[in-house]
Amino acid sequence: MLDLELLKTLVCVVDERSFSRAAERVHRTQSTVSQQILKLEDRLGQALLLRDRTGKRVVPTESGERLAHYARRLLAMAQEAEDALARPASLPPVRVGVPEDFDAVRMSTILSGFMASHADVRLDTVSGMSIDLRRRLDAGEIDIALIKREPGAGECIASWPERLVWVTGPQGLRREEGSVPLALFPEGCIYRQRAIRSLEIAGRTWRVAFGSQSLTGIQAAVSCGLGVTVLPMSAVIDGHVLLGAREGFPKLAPSELALVGSKRPLSAVQREIAQHLVAEMEVHTRSSSSRKKPAMGGRAGLGRAKA
């Protein structure tokens, strides 16, 4: 194995073409530099440097030139490794919980904005139903999470009201429908609870026509006419039509989107991410409230379903 100190000395002598100037660079005596070169030549069994008759000028042999080339690469890699280890250890990942029914593109855009200015931070995102995210927060398995919940249901970092609406596809409901076909998220979802409870209070019968954990899955199912659903206004897309009292659908109480932290105090970087999420959610909330709302029902195919 070649000694990096000897290789460093060789590179200095080749660059300076002088033992005395090389000795100054490596902070050694000239005799020490000469001994190091001799040691390297003995190790390789061939001459690496040639001296002129005065002994003042030194030139590398072909082998010396080749070795100097490799020596520079080895020394650069060694310095790179030393610099990497000298940097502070990377921060532990921040674990962020995101509701399964949250827009994945929207969340990725929000988080990428934070990562653009915090390249040393690692994010681990966990998606799931809000009830599961709440349990994982309590168990310390995630650090912060966006939770869909009843308004004011516990402490939080910030919260935003969600206006909930009944949504169907452009083709509307068939008049012959005896019960309301619902496209629903799994049990535990507040939108599912709102839909079922509201219909039962209104005395309307219902059936589950389609189920999915995915927001895009529910949106697509509604657009294709597989069922009616309850969504926050921010999740209503082109092609959706709102249903209201005229079509026999009761007004819905709002839900809440809350940013919640774990029971342990947040670290500095966790607080930064939380602040970034709050700022971005505020911007999105303002833009959503100013967005043009889709038309209400009232077409021929949107008559009140029979109970």
Secondary structure as a PSIPRED ss2 file (coil, helix, strand):
# PSIPRED VFORMAT (PSIPRED V4.0)

   1 M C   1.000  0.000  0.000
   2 L C   1.000  0.000  0.000
   3 D C   1.000  0.000  0.000
   4 L H   0.000  1.000  0.000
   5 E H   0.000  1.000  0.000
   6 L H   0.000  1.000  0.000
   7 L H   0.000  1.000  0.000
   8 K H   0.000  1.000  0.000
   9 T H   0.000  1.000  0.000
  10 L H   0.000  1.000  0.000
  11 V H   0.000  1.000  0.000
  12 C H   0.000  1.000  0.000
  13 V H   0.000  1.000  0.000
  14 V H   0.000  1.000  0.000
  15 D H   0.000  1.000  0.000
  16 E H   0.000  1.000  0.000
  17 R C   1.000  0.000  0.000
  18 S C   1.000  0.000  0.000
  19 F H   0.000  1.000  0.000
  20 S H   0.000  1.000  0.000
  21 R H   0.000  1.000  0.000
  22 A H   0.000  1.000  0.000
  23 A H   0.000  1.000  0.000
  24 E H   0.000  1.000  0.000
  25 R H   0.000  1.000  0.000
  26 V H   0.000  1.000  0.000
  27 H C   1.000  0.000  0.000
  28 R C   1.000  0.000  0.000
  29 T C   1.000  0.000  0.000
  30 Q H   0.000  1.000  0.000
  31 S H   0.000  1.000  0.000
  32 T H   0.000  1.000  0.000
  33 V H   0.000  1.000  0.000
  34 S H   0.000  1.000  0.000
  35 Q H   0.000  1.000  0.000
  36 Q H   0.000  1.000  0.000
  37 I H   0.000  1.000  0.000
  38 L H   0.000  1.000  0.000
  39 K H   0.000  1.000  0.000
  40 L H   0.000  1.000  0.000
  41 E H   0.000  1.000  0.000
  42 D H   0.000  1.000  0.000
  43 R H   0.000  1.000  0.000
  44 L H   0.000  1.000  0.000
  45 G C   1.000  0.000  0.000
  46 Q C   1.000  0.000  0.000
  47 A C   1.000  0.000  0.000
  48 L C   1.000  0.000  0.000
  49 L E   0.000  0.000  1.000
  50 L E   0.000  0.000  1.000
  51 R E   0.000  0.000  1.000
  52 D C   1.000  0.000  0.000
  53 R C   1.000  0.000  0.000
  54 T C   1.000  0.000  0.000
  55 G C   1.000  0.000  0.000
  56 K C   1.000  0.000  0.000
  57 R C   1.000  0.000  0.000
  58 V E   0.000  0.000  1.000
  59 V E   0.000  0.000  1.000
  60 P E   0.000  0.000  1.000
  61 T C   1.000  0.000  0.000
  62 E H   0.000  1.000  0.000
  63 S H   0.000  1.000  0.000
  64 G H   0.000  1.000  0.000
  65 E H   0.000  1.000  0.000
  66 R H   0.000  1.000  0.000
  67 L H   0.000  1.000  0.000
  68 A H   0.000  1.000  0.000
  69 H H   0.000  1.000  0.000
  70 Y H   0.000  1.000  0.000
  71 A H   0.000  1.000  0.000
  72 R H   0.000  1.000  0.000
  73 R H   0.000  1.000  0.000
  74 L H   0.000  1.000  0.000
  75 L H   0.000  1.000  0.000
  76 A H   0.000  1.000  0.000
  77 M H   0.000  1.000  0.000
  78 A H   0.000  1.000  0.000
  79 Q H   0.000  1.000  0.000
  80 E H   0.000  1.000  0.000
  81 A H   0.000  1.000  0.000
  82 E H   0.000  1.000  0.000
  83 D H   0.000  1.000  0.000
  84 A H   0.000  1.000  0.000
  85 L H   0.000  1.000  0.000
  86 A H   0.000  1.000  0.000
  87 R C   1.000  0.000  0.000
  88 P C   1.000  0.000  0.000
  89 A C   1.000  0.000  0.000
  90 S C   1.000  0.000  0.000
  91 L C   1.000  0.000  0.000
  92 P C   1.000  0.000  0.000
  93 P C   1.000  0.000  0.000
  94 V E   0.000  0.000  1.000
  95 R E   0.000  0.000  1.000
  96 V E   0.000  0.000  1.000
  97 G E   0.000  0.000  1.000
  98 V E   0.000  0.000  1.000
  99 P E   0.000  0.000  1.000
 100 E C   1.000  0.000  0.000
 101 D C   1.000  0.000  0.000
 102 F C   1.000  0.000  0.000
 103 D C   1.000  0.000  0.000
 104 A H   0.000  1.000  0.000
 105 V H   0.000  1.000  0.000
 106 R H   0.000  1.000  0.000
 107 M H   0.000  1.000  0.000
 108 S H   0.000  1.000  0.000
 109 T H   0.000  1.000  0.000
 110 I H   0.000  1.000  0.000
 111 L H   0.000  1.000  0.000
 112 S H   0.000  1.000  0.000
 113 G H   0.000  1.000  0.000
 114 F H   0.000  1.000  0.000
 115 M H   0.000  1.000  0.000
 116 A C   1.000  0.000  0.000
 117 S C   1.000  0.000  0.000
 118 H C   1.000  0.000  0.000
 119 A C   1.000  0.000  0.000
 120 D C   1.000  0.000  0.000
 121 V C   1.000  0.000  0.000
 122 R C   1.000  0.000  0.000
 123 L E   0.000  0.000  1.000
 124 D E   0.000  0.000  1.000
 125 T E   0.000  0.000  1.000
 126 V E   0.000  0.000  1.000
 127 S E   0.000  0.000  1.000
 128 G E   0.000  0.000  1.000
 129 M C   1.000  0.000  0.000
 130 S H   0.000  1.000  0.000
 131 I H   0.000  1.000  0.000
 132 D H   0.000  1.000  0.000
 133 L H   0.000  1.000  0.000
 134 R H   0.000  1.000  0.000
 135 R H   0.000  1.000  0.000
 136 R H   0.000  1.000  0.000
 137 L H   0.000  1.000  0.000
 138 D H   0.000  1.000  0.000
 139 A C   1.000  0.000  0.000
 140 G C   1.000  0.000  0.000
 141 E C   1.000  0.000  0.000
 142 I C   1.000  0.000  0.000
 143 D C   1.000  0.000  0.000
 144 I E   0.000  0.000  1.000
 145 A E   0.000  0.000  1.000
 146 L E   0.000  0.000  1.000
 147 I E   0.000  0.000  1.000
 148 K E   0.000  0.000  1.000
 149 R E   0.000  0.000  1.000
 150 E C   1.000  0.000  0.000
 151 P C   1.000  0.000  0.000
 152 G C   1.000  0.000  0.000
 153 A C   1.000  0.000  0.000
 154 G C   1.000  0.000  0.000
 155 E C   1.000  0.000  0.000
 156 C C   1.000  0.000  0.000
 157 I C   1.000  0.000  0.000
 158 A E   0.000  0.000  1.000
 159 S E   0.000  0.000  1.000
 160 W E   0.000  0.000  1.000
 161 P E   0.000  0.000  1.000
 162 E E   0.000  0.000  1.000
 163 R C   1.000  0.000  0.000
 164 L E   0.000  0.000  1.000
 165 V E   0.000  0.000  1.000
 166 W E   0.000  0.000  1.000
 167 V E   0.000  0.000  1.000
 168 T E   0.000  0.000  1.000
 169 G C   1.000  0.000  0.000
 170 P C   1.000  0.000  0.000
 171 Q C   1.000  0.000  0.000
 172 G C   1.000  0.000  0.000
 173 L C   1.000  0.000  0.000
 174 R C   1.000  0.000  0.000
 175 R C   1.000  0.000  0.000
 176 E C   1.000  0.000  0.000
 177 E C   1.000  0.000  0.000
 178 G C   1.000  0.000  0.000
 179 S C   1.000  0.000  0.000
 180 V E   0.000  0.000  1.000
 181 P E   0.000  0.000  1.000
 182 L E   0.000  0.000  1.000
 183 A E   0.000  0.000  1.000
 184 L E   0.000  0.000  1.000
 185 F C   1.000  0.000  0.000
 186 P C   1.000  0.000  0.000
 187 E C   1.000  0.000  0.000
 188 G C   1.000  0.000  0.000
 189 C C   1.000  0.000  0.000
 190 I H   0.000  1.000  0.000
 191 Y H   0.000  1.000  0.000
 192 R H   0.000  1.000  0.000
 193 Q H   0.000  1.000  0.000
 194 R H   0.000  1.000  0.000
 195 A H   0.000  1.000  0.000
 196 I H   0.000  1.000  0.000
 197 R H   0.000  1.000  0.000
 198 S H   0.000  1.000  0.000
 199 L H   0.000  1.000  0.000
 200 E H   0.000  1.000  0.000
 201 I H   0.000  1.000  0.000
 202 A C   1.000  0.000  0.000
 203 G C   1.000  0.000  0.000
 204 R C   1.000  0.000  0.000
 205 T C   1.000  0.000  0.000
 206 W E   0.000  0.000  1.000
 207 R E   0.000  0.000  1.000
 208 V E   0.000  0.000  1.000
 209 A E   0.000  0.000  1.000
 210 F E   0.000  0.000  1.000
 211 G E   0.000  0.000  1.000
 212 S C   1.000  0.000  0.000
 213 Q C   1.000  0.000  0.000
 214 S C   1.000  0.000  0.000
 215 L H   0.000  1.000  0.000
 216 T H   0.000  1.000  0.000
 217 G H   0.000  1.000  0.000
 218 I H   0.000  1.000  0.000
 219 Q H   0.000  1.000  0.000
 220 A H   0.000  1.000  0.000
 221 A H   0.000  1.000  0.000
 222 V H   0.000  1.000  0.000
 223 S H   0.000  1.000  0.000
 224 C C   1.000  0.000  0.000
 225 G C   1.000  0.000  0.000
 226 L C   1.000  0.000  0.000
 227 G C   1.000  0.000  0.000
 228 V E   0.000  0.000  1.000
 229 T E   0.000  0.000  1.000
 230 V E   0.000  0.000  1.000
 231 L E   0.000  0.000  1.000
 232 P E   0.000  0.000  1.000
 233 M H   0.000  1.000  0.000
 234 S H   0.000  1.000  0.000
 235 A H   0.000  1.000  0.000
 236 V C   1.000  0.000  0.000
 237 I C   1.000  0.000  0.000
 238 D C   1.000  0.000  0.000
 239 G C   1.000  0.000  0.000
 240 H C   1.000  0.000  0.000
 241 V E   0.000  0.000  1.000
 242 L E   0.000  0.000  1.000
 243 L E   0.000  0.000  1.000
 244 G C   1.000  0.000  0.000
 245 A H   0.000  1.000  0.000
 246 R H   0.000  1.000  0.000
 247 E H   0.000  1.000  0.000
 248 G C   1.000  0.000  0.000
 249 F C   1.000  0.000  0.000
 250 P C   1.000  0.000  0.000
 251 K C   1.000  0.000  0.000
 252 L C   1.000  0.000  0.000
 253 A C   1.000  0.000  0.000
 254 P C   1.000  0.000  0.000
 255 S E   0.000  0.000  1.000
 256 E E   0.000  0.000  1.000
 257 L E   0.000  0.000  1.000
 258 A E   0.000  0.000  1.000
 259 L E   0.000  0.000  1.000
 260 V E   0.000  0.000  1.000
 261 G E   0.000  0.000  1.000
 262 S C   1.000  0.000  0.000
 263 K C   1.000  0.000  0.000
 264 R C   1.000  0.000  0.000
 265 P C   1.000  0.000  0.000
 266 L C   1.000  0.000  0.000
 267 S C   1.000  0.000  0.000
 268 A H   0.000  1.000  0.000
 269 V H   0.000  1.000  0.000
 270 Q H   0.000  1.000  0.000
 271 R H   0.000  1.000  0.000
 272 E H   0.000  1.000  0.000
 273 I H   0.000  1.000  0.000
 274 A H   0.000  1.000  0.000
 275 Q H   0.000  1.000  0.000
 276 H H   0.000  1.000  0.000
 277 L H   0.000  1.000  0.000
 278 V H   0.000  1.000  0.000
 279 A H   0.000  1.000  0.000
 280 E H   0.000  1.000  0.000
 281 M H   0.000  1.000  0.000
 282 E H   0.000  1.000  0.000
 283 V H   0.000  1.000  0.000
 284 H H   0.000  1.000  0.000
 285 T H   0.000  1.000  0.000
 286 R H   0.000  1.000  0.000
 287 S H   0.000  1.000  0.000
 288 S H   0.000  1.000  0.000
 289 S H   0.000  1.000  0.000
 290 S C   1.000  0.000  0.000
 291 R C   1.000  0.000  0.000
 292 K C   1.000  0.000  0.000
 293 K C   1.000  0.000  0.000
 294 P C   1.000  0.000  0.000
 295 A C   1.000  0.000  0.000
 296 M E   0.000  0.000  1.000
 297 G C   1.000  0.000  0.000
 298 G C   1.000  0.000  0.000
 299 R C   1.000  0.000  0.000
 300 A H   0.000  1.000  0.000
 301 G H   0.000  1.000  0.000
 302 L H   0.000  1.000  0.000
 303 G C   1.000  0.000  0.000
 304 R C   1.000  0.000  0.000
 305 A C   1.000  0.000  0.000
 306 K C   1.000  0.000  0.000
 307 A C   1.000  0.000  0.000
